[in-house]
Amino acid sequence: TIMSVGCKCAAIMPGSETNRERPFIIGVSGGTSSGKTSVCQKIIELLGESSAVNGARKVAIISQDNFYKSLNAEEIRLANNCQYNFDHPDAFDTKLMKATILDIANGRTIKIPDYDFKTHTRRKEFCEELHKCDVVLFEGILVFYHKEIRELFNMKLFVDSDADTRLSRRVLRDITDRGRTLESVLQQYTTFVKPAFEEFCLPSKKYADVIIPRGAENLVAINLIVQHIRDILNGGIIKRANG
């Protein structure tokens, strides 16, 4: 079955327990609209194709976007005038992100916050409850920025896409999904998004274990990553190390 967790996407494939007592947590970073969510969905799809052999897995995607801070009245005014920087590390609730990832690592049930991009506030209702998983993909533009958070990931992926491609995707997304005008999207991009990418996101690329050029189109890289995840879930790496 497919179930929504968070505002972007998630997939749950119920099934057997794995050989790992703790979930395998993967951080997925990259610039705005670089294809992070598509890469996560492709990883889930390929893991699911092996379920007939390895037993179905329980896998989920969580977006950093759900952890934006609720804005006060003055900040909302700035946001409505494209003068608030949503791409700065301070725009996110880092404390809540860390606590959530720690709860995931310890197998606790968590509640994913639900952020409304039109009102710039966090809804009272949660997106979804997430129960114990085998694999959790936590994706966002700044998931590697804070040392205390990136060290919680078992694997770190950076999705690297062309700047023009990212801009065109962002324009379509913000106009279609978030009710923005073309002028406001471009103004925000040149004022905040591009400078913040170069200052905060791009430098965190060095922390990635694997860099994925061209996003979900790079099936060679994604297949290698999926095989590595399967090995870990099935204890294959430990078995080979022990001969």
Backbone as JSON, one array per atom type, in Angstrom:
{
  "sequence": "TIMSVGCKCAAIMPGSETNRERPFIIGVSGGTSSGKTSVCQKIIELLGESSAVNGARKVAIISQDNFYKSLNAEEIRLANNCQYNFDHPDAFDTKLMKATILDIANGRTIKIPDYDFKTHTRRKEFCEELHKCDVVLFEGILVFYHKEIRELFNMKLFVDSDADTRLSRRVLRDITDRGRTLESVLQQYTTFVKPAFEEFCLPSKKYADVIIPRGAENLVAINLIVQHIRDILNGGIIKRANG",
  "N": [[0.84, -1.19, 0.0], [0.34, 2.34, -0.53], [1.05, 5.25, 1.26], [0.51, 8.53, 2.48], [2.97, 10.54, 3.98], [3.9, 13.37, 5.47], [4.18, 16.48, 3.62], [5.12, 16.17, 1.06], [5.73, 13.42, 0.05], [5.47, 9.88, 0.6], [6.15, 6.45, 1.11], [4.83, 3.38, 2.17], [5.65, 0.14, 2.68], [4.4, -2.55, 3.89], [5.61, -5.33, 5.8], [7.91, -7.99, 6.47], [10.17, -8.16, 9.32], [13.48, -6.79, 9.42], [16.98, -7.71, 9.48], [18.2, -5.75, 10.89], [18.09, -4.02, 13.93], [17.75, -1.32, 14.34], [16.38, 1.38, 12.46], [17.4, 2.18, 9.08], [18.67, 5.17, 8.25], [18.55, 7.63, 5.83], [19.98, 10.53, 4.61], [19.04, 12.97, 2.29], [20.15, 15.41, 0.26], [20.4, 18.56, -1.57], [20.09, 21.17, -4.06], [17.29, 23.51, -4.38], [14.47, 22.06, -5.92], [16.0, 20.1, -7.18], [15.52, 17.47, -7.62], [15.3, 15.77, -5.47], [13.11, 14.52, -4.15], [12.16, 12.9, -6.23], [14.32, 11.16, -6.57], [14.24, 9.85, -4.1], [11.75, 8.58, -4.32], [12.29, 6.87, -6.44], [14.21, 5.2, -5.32], [12.65, 3.9, -3.4], [10.85, 2.62, -5.11], [12.54, 0.81, -6.48], [13.52, -0.7, -4.35], [11.15, -1.91, -3.64], [10.69, -3.59, -5.8], [12.26, -5.73, -5.26], [11.0, -7.09, -3.29], [9.71, -9.52, -3.48], [11.71, -11.34, -3.33], [13.32, -10.64, -1.12], [11.57, -10.13, 0.93], [8.99, -7.93, 1.93], [9.59, -4.48, 2.58], [9.47, -1.85, 5.04], [9.2, 1.37, 4.31], [9.83, 4.88, 4.3], [9.39, 8.35, 3.34], [10.44, 11.5, 4.42], [10.04, 14.98, 4.46], [12.12, 17.84, 4.79], [10.86, 20.24, 4.5], [8.52, 20.15, 5.96], [9.27, 20.98, 8.4], [9.53, 23.7, 8.64], [9.54, 26.78, 10.46], [6.72, 28.25, 12.08], [5.57, 31.41, 11.05], [5.61, 34.71, 12.5], [3.39, 37.62, 12.68], [4.73, 39.84, 11.52], [6.77, 38.56, 10.09], [5.24, 37.07, 8.31], [4.18, 39.14, 6.81], [6.53, 40.02, 5.56], [7.13, 37.69, 4.13], [4.98, 37.56, 2.36], [5.62, 39.66, 0.78], [7.79, 38.74, -0.52], [10.17, 38.96, 0.93], [11.24, 37.41, 2.85], [13.54, 35.0, 3.96], [13.37, 31.83, 3.13], [15.23, 29.93, 2.66], [17.27, 29.96, 4.41], [19.18, 28.59, 7.13], [18.04, 29.24, 9.63], [15.35, 29.32, 9.17], [14.22, 26.92, 9.63], [12.96, 24.51, 12.01], [15.2, 23.37, 13.8], [15.67, 22.05, 16.2], [13.36, 20.48, 16.55], [13.57, 18.86, 14.27], [15.9, 17.36, 14.85], [15.08, 16.0, 17.2], [13.01, 14.48, 16.11], [14.34, 12.8, 14.26], [15.97, 11.39, 16.02], [14.0, 10.04, 17.48], [13.0, 8.42, 15.43], [15.27, 6.84, 14.95], [15.34, 5.41, 17.28], [13.17, 3.83, 17.07], [10.66, 4.81, 17.75], [7.2, 5.83, 17.56], [6.34, 8.54, 15.51], [5.1, 11.88, 14.9], [4.49, 13.67, 12.02], [4.99, 17.02, 11.35], [2.8, 19.46, 9.77], [3.08, 21.75, 7.3], [1.8, 24.81, 6.12], [2.12, 26.34, 3.14], [0.88, 28.51, 2.09], [-0.2, 30.08, 4.1], [1.98, 30.28, 5.66], [2.36, 29.04, 8.1], [2.42, 26.47, 10.64], [0.22, 23.8, 10.57], [-2.32, 22.8, 12.95], [-3.08, 20.17, 12.96], [-1.39, 17.05, 12.43], [0.58, 15.76, 9.68], [0.81, 12.96, 9.42], [1.03, 9.92, 11.29], [3.98, 8.15, 11.89], [5.1, 4.97, 12.02], [7.37, 2.42, 13.25], [10.03, 1.92, 11.02], [11.91, 0.25, 8.4], [13.59, 1.55, 6.61], [14.26, 4.97, 6.32], [13.98, 7.87, 4.45], [15.21, 11.04, 4.61], [14.69, 14.08, 3.36], [15.9, 17.22, 2.04], [16.85, 20.71, 1.54], [18.78, 21.58, 3.33], [19.64, 19.52, 4.99], [22.12, 18.56, 5.63], [23.43, 20.62, 6.79], [23.63, 21.24, 9.58], [25.82, 19.88, 11.88], [25.07, 18.24, 14.04], [22.78, 17.06, 13.12], [23.36, 15.88, 10.58], [25.09, 13.88, 11.37], [23.46, 11.94, 12.31], [22.57, 10.45, 10.23], [22.71, 7.36, 8.44], [23.52, 7.09, 5.87], [24.47, 9.41, 3.35], [23.22, 11.31, 0.73], [23.68, 13.37, -2.12], [21.9, 15.25, -4.36], [22.6, 16.35, -7.48], [21.92, 18.79, -9.7], [21.53, 20.63, -12.8], [21.61, 24.22, -12.7], [19.8, 25.8, -14.22], [17.83, 23.94, -14.81], [16.87, 23.4, -12.25], [15.81, 25.89, -11.56], [13.71, 26.23, -13.45], [12.03, 24.11, -12.72], [11.36, 24.9, -10.14], [9.93, 27.26, -10.59], [7.63, 26.27, -11.92], [6.61, 24.59, -9.9], [6.1, 26.36, -7.69], [4.25, 28.15, -8.75], [2.15, 26.47, -9.53], [1.59, 24.77, -7.28], [1.75, 26.38, -5.01], [0.5, 28.76, -5.39], [1.82, 31.06, -6.33], [3.06, 34.02, -8.05], [4.73, 34.47, -11.22], [6.55, 36.59, -11.23], [7.04, 36.99, -8.46], [8.21, 34.56, -7.76], [10.6, 34.56, -9.24], [11.81, 36.85, -8.21], [12.2, 36.12, -5.53], [13.92, 33.99, -5.95], [16.3, 35.12, -7.04], [16.98, 36.9, -5.02], [17.09, 35.48, -2.57], [17.1, 32.56, -2.8], [19.1, 31.57, -4.67], [21.54, 32.86, -3.65], [21.52, 31.71, -1.04], [21.7, 29.0, -1.59], [24.32, 28.85, -2.59], [25.73, 29.66, -0.36], [24.94, 28.04, 1.85], [23.84, 25.46, 1.13], [25.33, 24.26, -1.08], [28.06, 24.1, -0.05], [27.68, 22.0, 1.77], [27.71, 19.76, 0.3], [30.09, 18.4, 0.37], [29.93, 16.66, 2.46], [28.53, 14.48, 1.66], [28.08, 10.99, 1.06], [27.58, 9.85, -1.35], [27.32, 11.37, -4.51], [24.81, 12.34, -6.72], [24.58, 12.95, -9.91], [22.28, 14.55, -12.19], [20.0, 13.63, -10.98], [17.01, 11.7, -10.64], [17.21, 10.61, -13.13], [19.59, 9.33, -13.27], [20.02, 6.32, -13.29], [21.96, 4.37, -12.97], [23.57, 5.16, -10.78], [21.56, 5.24, -8.79], [20.67, 2.59, -8.73], [22.97, 1.32, -7.77], [23.07, 2.41, -5.2], [20.67, 1.42, -4.13], [21.23, -1.32, -4.16], [23.24, -1.39, -2.25], [21.79, -0.62, 0.01], [20.05, -2.8, 0.2], [21.9, -4.83, 0.77], [22.74, -4.06, 3.32], [20.34, -4.19, 4.78], [19.82, -6.89, 4.62], [21.93, -7.99, 5.93], [24.08, -8.61, 4.37], [26.57, -7.34, 3.93], [27.88, -7.66, 6.37], [27.94, -10.43, 6.46], [29.62, -11.04, 4.27], [31.95, -9.81, 5.15], [32.6, -11.42, 7.24], [33.32, -13.64, 5.94]],
  "CA": [[0.0, 0.0, 0.0], [1.05, 3.61, -0.55], [0.44, 6.11, 2.26], [1.16, 9.84, 2.55], [3.6, 10.99, 5.21], [4.51, 14.65, 5.14], [3.49, 17.18, 2.55], [5.61, 15.82, -0.28], [5.4, 12.06, -0.34], [6.06, 8.8, 1.36], [5.59, 5.16, 0.74], [4.97, 2.38, 3.2], [5.47, -1.21, 2.16], [4.39, -3.36, 5.09], [6.12, -6.66, 5.59], [8.67, -8.67, 7.5], [11.24, -7.45, 10.01], [14.79, -6.98, 8.83], [18.01, -8.15, 10.41], [18.64, -4.58, 11.64], [17.18, -3.62, 14.99], [17.51, 0.1, 14.2], [16.11, 1.73, 11.05], [18.49, 2.74, 8.27], [18.21, 6.53, 7.97], [19.31, 8.19, 4.73], [19.79, 11.95, 4.35], [19.11, 13.28, 0.86], [20.21, 16.86, 0.12], [20.56, 19.1, -2.92], [19.45, 22.47, -4.23], [15.85, 23.55, -4.58], [13.95, 21.41, -7.13], [17.07, 19.33, -7.84], [15.04, 16.11, -7.87], [15.5, 14.97, -4.27], [11.95, 13.68, -3.93], [12.12, 11.89, -7.3], [15.34, 10.16, -6.25], [13.71, 9.06, -2.99], [10.68, 7.73, -4.84], [12.91, 5.83, -7.27], [14.83, 4.25, -4.4], [11.55, 3.1, -2.84], [10.34, 1.77, -6.2], [13.49, -0.28, -6.75], [13.51, -1.58, -3.18], [9.91, -2.67, -3.69], [10.77, -4.62, -6.83], [12.97, -6.9, -4.74], [10.29, -7.59, -2.12], [9.35, -10.93, -3.67], [12.87, -12.15, -2.97], [13.88, -10.29, 0.18], [10.55, -9.8, 1.92], [8.62, -6.52, 1.79], [10.2, -3.56, 3.55], [8.68, -0.71, 5.46], [10.05, 2.47, 3.9], [9.11, 6.15, 4.31], [10.09, 9.58, 2.97], [10.06, 12.67, 5.2], [10.61, 16.2, 3.88], [12.53, 18.92, 5.69], [9.89, 21.33, 4.33], [7.51, 20.06, 7.01], [9.83, 21.48, 9.65], [9.64, 25.15, 8.66], [8.94, 27.43, 11.62], [5.56, 29.12, 11.85], [5.99, 32.8, 11.05], [4.76, 35.67, 13.2], [2.69, 38.54, 11.79], [5.7, 40.64, 10.76], [7.45, 37.66, 9.16], [4.27, 36.75, 7.26], [4.15, 40.32, 5.93], [7.74, 39.97, 4.75], [7.0, 36.55, 3.21], [4.02, 37.92, 1.32], [6.29, 40.62, -0.1], [9.01, 38.07, -1.02], [11.32, 39.51, 1.64], [11.63, 36.48, 3.92], [14.45, 33.99, 3.41], [13.0, 30.46, 3.5], [16.36, 29.04, 2.37], [18.27, 30.15, 5.46], [19.05, 27.55, 8.17], [17.19, 29.68, 10.74], [13.93, 29.2, 8.81], [13.76, 25.58, 10.01], [12.95, 24.14, 13.42], [16.28, 22.38, 13.88], [15.49, 21.26, 17.42], [12.32, 19.48, 16.29], [14.13, 17.91, 13.3], [16.81, 16.45, 15.55], [14.29, 15.15, 18.08], [12.25, 13.55, 15.27], [15.25, 11.8, 13.73], [16.36, 10.54, 17.15], [12.87, 9.14, 17.75], [12.99, 7.42, 14.36], [16.4, 5.93, 15.18], [15.03, 4.57, 18.44], [11.99, 3.02, 16.78], [9.44, 5.36, 18.34], [6.2, 6.39, 16.66], [6.49, 9.98, 15.43], [4.08, 12.64, 14.18], [5.12, 14.59, 11.09], [4.28, 18.3, 11.29], [2.2, 19.8, 8.48], [3.3, 23.18, 7.09], [0.97, 25.42, 5.08], [2.96, 27.31, 2.44], [0.1, 29.69, 1.7], [-0.35, 30.91, 5.29], [3.31, 30.32, 6.29], [2.24, 28.57, 9.48], [2.28, 25.03, 10.83], [-1.15, 23.42, 10.92], [-2.46, 22.13, 14.24], [-3.12, 18.74, 12.69], [-0.16, 16.49, 11.88], [0.41, 15.11, 8.39], [0.62, 11.52, 9.56], [1.86, 9.21, 12.27], [4.9, 7.23, 11.25], [5.51, 3.92, 12.94], [8.71, 1.89, 13.05], [10.37, 1.62, 9.63], [13.22, -0.33, 8.1], [14.38, 2.58, 5.93], [13.64, 6.31, 6.28], [14.71, 8.86, 3.66], [14.92, 12.39, 5.1], [15.21, 14.91, 2.27], [15.73, 18.67, 2.16], [17.97, 21.5, 1.01], [19.8, 21.86, 4.33], [19.69, 18.44, 5.97], [23.52, 18.32, 6.01], [24.05, 21.87, 7.25], [23.95, 21.13, 11.0], [26.61, 18.69, 12.2], [24.33, 17.4, 14.97], [21.76, 16.32, 12.37], [23.93, 15.02, 9.53], [25.74, 12.72, 11.98], [22.44, 10.94, 12.63], [22.26, 9.67, 9.03], [23.56, 6.22, 8.12], [24.01, 7.32, 4.51], [24.15, 10.78, 2.91], [23.19, 11.45, -0.72], [23.51, 14.75, -2.6], [21.37, 15.24, -5.73], [23.26, 17.47, -8.15], [21.26, 19.07, -10.98], [21.85, 21.89, -13.45], [20.93, 25.36, -12.09], [18.66, 26.2, -15.04], [16.79, 22.92, -14.62], [16.29, 23.6, -10.92], [14.99, 27.12, -11.59], [12.47, 26.0, -14.21], [11.18, 23.25, -11.9], [10.86, 25.67, -9.01], [8.91, 28.17, -11.1], [6.41, 25.49, -12.15], [6.09, 24.11, -8.61], [5.58, 27.43, -6.84], [3.05, 28.71, -9.38], [1.09, 25.46, -9.55], [1.26, 24.2, -5.97], [1.79, 27.33, -3.89], [-0.26, 29.95, -5.73], [2.7, 32.21, -6.47], [3.16, 34.62, -9.38], [6.05, 34.29, -11.83], [7.42, 37.69, -10.78], [7.43, 36.78, -7.07], [9.11, 33.41, -7.72], [11.91, 34.97, -9.76], [12.38, 37.8, -7.26], [12.67, 35.36, -4.38], [15.04, 33.15, -6.36], [17.52, 35.92, -7.2], [17.3, 37.59, -3.77], [17.36, 34.58, -1.45], [17.31, 31.14, -3.08], [20.42, 31.34, -5.28], [22.62, 33.15, -2.69], [21.5, 30.77, 0.07], [22.23, 27.74, -2.11], [25.77, 28.95, -2.69], [26.33, 29.86, 0.97], [24.59, 27.03, 2.84], [23.59, 24.11, 0.6], [26.43, 23.74, -1.89], [29.2, 23.65, 0.76], [27.39, 20.76, 2.49], [27.9, 18.66, -0.66], [31.31, 17.66, 0.73], [29.62, 15.66, 3.49], [27.78, 13.38, 1.05], [28.77, 9.73, 0.75], [27.38, 9.64, -2.79], [26.75, 12.49, -5.25], [24.02, 11.79, -7.82], [24.31, 13.93, -10.97], [21.08, 14.39, -13.02], [18.86, 13.19, -10.18], [16.36, 10.39, -10.84], [17.59, 10.07, -14.44], [20.83, 8.58, -13.12], [19.61, 5.01, -12.77], [23.15, 3.6, -12.59], [23.9, 5.53, -9.4], [20.48, 4.87, -7.88], [20.69, 1.13, -8.59], [24.08, 0.97, -6.88], [22.66, 2.78, -3.85], [19.64, 0.47, -3.71], [21.89, -2.59, -3.87], [23.94, -1.21, -0.97], [20.77, -0.65, 1.06], [19.6, -4.21, 0.33], [22.95, -5.58, 1.46], [22.72, -3.7, 4.74], [19.11, -4.72, 5.37], [19.89, -8.35, 4.66], [23.14, -8.42, 6.62], [25.02, -9.14, 3.39], [27.9, -6.77, 4.11], [28.47, -8.31, 7.53], [28.22, -11.83, 6.1], [30.82, -11.1, 3.42], [33.11, -9.42, 5.95], [32.93, -12.56, 8.07], [33.65, -14.77, 5.08]],
  "C": [[0.87, 1.24, 0.0], [0.32, 4.56, 0.39], [1.21, 7.42, 2.34], [1.72, 10.09, 3.94], [4.32, 12.27, 4.89], [3.82, 15.24, 3.93], [3.94, 16.75, 1.17], [5.2, 14.41, -0.65], [5.96, 11.1, 0.66], [5.46, 7.52, 0.88], [5.83, 4.2, 1.87], [4.7, 1.03, 2.55], [5.54, -2.17, 3.33], [4.94, -4.75, 4.81], [6.96, -7.14, 6.74], [9.69, -7.76, 8.14], [12.56, -7.72, 9.31], [15.74, -7.47, 9.9], [18.55, -6.98, 11.24], [17.62, -4.23, 12.7], [16.82, -2.15, 14.86], [17.24, 0.41, 12.73], [17.33, 2.33, 10.39], [18.01, 4.1, 7.79], [19.14, 7.17, 6.94], [18.97, 9.68, 4.59], [19.96, 12.22, 2.87], [19.04, 14.8, 0.71], [20.41, 17.25, -1.34], [19.83, 20.42, -3.01], [17.95, 22.37, -4.42], [15.47, 22.93, -5.93], [15.03, 20.65, -7.91], [16.63, 17.91, -8.18], [15.19, 15.19, -6.67], [14.34, 14.0, -4.04], [11.86, 12.58, -4.97], [13.14, 10.79, -7.06], [14.84, 9.26, -5.13], [12.63, 8.09, -3.46], [11.24, 6.59, -5.68], [13.58, 4.78, -6.4], [13.77, 3.33, -3.8], [11.01, 2.13, -3.88], [11.24, 0.57, -6.43], [13.61, -1.22, -5.56], [12.27, -2.47, -3.19], [9.95, -3.8, -4.7], [11.47, -5.88, -6.32], [12.21, -7.57, -3.6], [9.92, -9.06, -2.24], [10.48, -11.85, -3.24], [13.28, -11.91, -1.53], [12.84, -10.06, 1.27], [10.26, -8.31, 1.88], [9.22, -5.69, 2.92], [9.2, -2.48, 3.92], [9.56, 0.52, 5.28], [9.23, 3.77, 3.88], [10.01, 7.3, 3.88], [9.54, 10.7, 3.85], [10.76, 13.88, 4.59], [10.97, 17.22, 4.96], [11.55, 20.09, 5.61], [8.82, 21.32, 5.42], [7.97, 20.69, 8.32], [10.15, 22.98, 9.6], [8.99, 25.69, 9.94], [7.69, 28.2, 11.2], [6.02, 30.57, 11.97], [5.04, 33.66, 11.88], [4.19, 36.67, 12.2], [3.65, 39.36, 10.93], [6.42, 39.78, 9.72], [6.53, 37.26, 8.01], [4.17, 37.92, 6.28], [5.37, 40.33, 5.01], [7.64, 38.85, 3.7], [6.06, 36.88, 2.06], [4.59, 38.94, 0.34], [7.62, 40.09, -0.63], [10.27, 38.61, -0.37], [11.75, 38.64, 2.81], [12.44, 35.34, 3.32], [14.11, 32.59, 3.94], [14.15, 29.48, 3.28], [17.51, 29.21, 3.35], [18.09, 29.06, 6.52], [18.11, 27.94, 9.31], [15.7, 29.57, 10.43], [13.34, 27.87, 9.27], [13.83, 25.38, 11.52], [13.94, 23.0, 13.62], [16.12, 21.48, 15.1], [14.47, 20.14, 17.21], [12.81, 18.43, 15.29], [15.01, 16.88, 14.0], [16.04, 15.48, 16.44], [13.53, 14.09, 17.29], [13.15, 12.44, 14.75], [15.72, 10.85, 14.83], [15.24, 9.56, 17.52], [12.77, 8.05, 16.7], [14.07, 6.38, 14.61], [16.13, 4.96, 16.32], [13.73, 3.81, 18.29], [10.7, 3.53, 17.38], [8.48, 5.83, 17.24], [6.33, 7.91, 16.68], [5.3, 10.6, 14.69], [4.77, 13.68, 13.32], [4.34, 15.9, 11.07], [3.82, 18.62, 9.87], [2.3, 21.31, 8.29], [2.47, 23.68, 5.91], [1.76, 26.54, 4.41], [2.2, 28.55, 2.0], [-0.09, 30.64, 2.88], [0.97, 31.08, 6.03], [3.25, 29.95, 7.77], [2.1, 27.05, 9.5], [0.85, 24.72, 11.26], [-1.18, 22.71, 12.27], [-2.47, 20.62, 14.07], [-1.77, 18.29, 12.13], [-0.46, 15.83, 10.53], [0.04, 13.64, 8.57], [1.46, 11.01, 10.72], [2.73, 8.21, 11.52], [5.39, 6.23, 12.28], [6.88, 3.36, 12.53], [8.93, 1.46, 11.6], [11.72, 0.92, 9.53], [14.15, 0.71, 7.49], [13.59, 3.89, 5.96], [14.55, 7.23, 5.48], [14.27, 10.25, 4.11], [15.54, 13.37, 4.12], [14.94, 16.39, 2.5], [16.99, 19.41, 1.75], [19.1, 21.66, 2.02], [19.92, 20.75, 5.37], [21.12, 18.09, 6.39], [24.17, 19.53, 6.68], [24.5, 21.77, 8.72], [24.65, 19.81, 11.29], [25.82, 17.71, 13.07], [23.25, 16.58, 14.27], [22.39, 15.39, 11.35], [24.62, 13.79, 10.12], [24.75, 11.63, 12.37], [22.1, 10.06, 11.43], [23.24, 8.52, 8.85], [24.17, 6.33, 6.73], [23.59, 8.73, 4.1], [24.3, 10.87, 1.39], [22.99, 12.91, -1.08], [23.08, 14.68, -4.06], [21.85, 16.51, -6.42], [22.63, 17.67, -9.53], [21.65, 20.45, -11.49], [21.0, 23.03, -12.88], [19.7, 25.79, -12.89], [17.5, 25.23, -14.9], [16.1, 23.12, -13.28], [15.38, 24.83, -10.9], [13.67, 26.88, -12.3], [11.5, 25.12, -13.42], [10.56, 24.03, -10.75], [9.74, 26.62, -9.45], [7.59, 27.43, -11.27], [5.78, 25.05, -10.84], [5.42, 25.22, -7.82], [4.31, 28.07, -7.43], [1.89, 27.74, -9.27], [0.63, 25.06, -8.16], [1.11, 25.23, -4.86], [1.15, 28.68, -4.22], [0.57, 31.21, -5.9], [2.63, 32.77, -7.89], [4.59, 34.41, -9.9], [7.01, 35.36, -11.31], [7.93, 37.44, -9.36], [8.42, 35.61, -6.94], [10.52, 33.81, -8.16], [12.59, 35.96, -8.8], [12.96, 37.08, -6.05], [13.91, 34.53, -4.73], [16.35, 33.96, -6.41], [17.95, 36.57, -5.88], [17.76, 36.63, -2.68], [17.82, 33.18, -1.86], [18.71, 30.87, -3.63], [21.56, 31.68, -4.32], [22.69, 32.14, -1.54], [22.02, 29.39, -0.36], [23.75, 27.76, -2.11], [26.44, 29.07, -1.32], [26.12, 28.66, 1.9], [24.49, 25.6, 2.29], [24.8, 23.53, -0.11], [27.64, 23.32, -1.06], [28.96, 22.33, 1.5], [27.52, 19.53, 1.59], [29.09, 17.79, -0.28], [31.05, 16.58, 1.77], [28.92, 14.43, 2.92], [28.66, 12.16, 0.85], [28.7, 9.45, -0.75], [26.76, 10.89, -3.39], [26.07, 11.93, -6.5], [23.78, 12.89, -8.86], [23.02, 13.55, -11.73], [19.9, 13.76, -12.27], [18.34, 11.81, -10.55], [16.67, 9.8, -12.21], [18.82, 9.18, -14.34], [20.55, 7.22, -12.48], [20.8, 4.15, -12.36], [23.5, 3.88, -11.13], [22.83, 5.05, -8.43], [20.43, 3.36, -7.68], [21.82, 0.66, -7.66], [23.73, 1.27, -5.42], [21.65, 1.79, -3.3], [20.26, -0.88, -3.36], [22.62, -2.53, -2.54], [22.95, -1.26, 0.19], [20.28, -2.08, 1.28], [20.63, -5.04, 1.09], [22.92, -5.31, 2.96], [21.49, -4.3, 5.42], [19.16, -6.23, 5.55], [21.11, -8.88, 5.37], [24.21, -8.92, 5.68], [26.43, -8.62, 3.57], [28.61, -7.45, 5.27], [28.83, -9.76, 7.21], [29.47, -11.94, 5.26], [32.07, -10.75, 4.21], [33.56, -10.58, 6.82], [33.25, -13.82, 7.27], [32.51, -15.72, 4.9]]
}
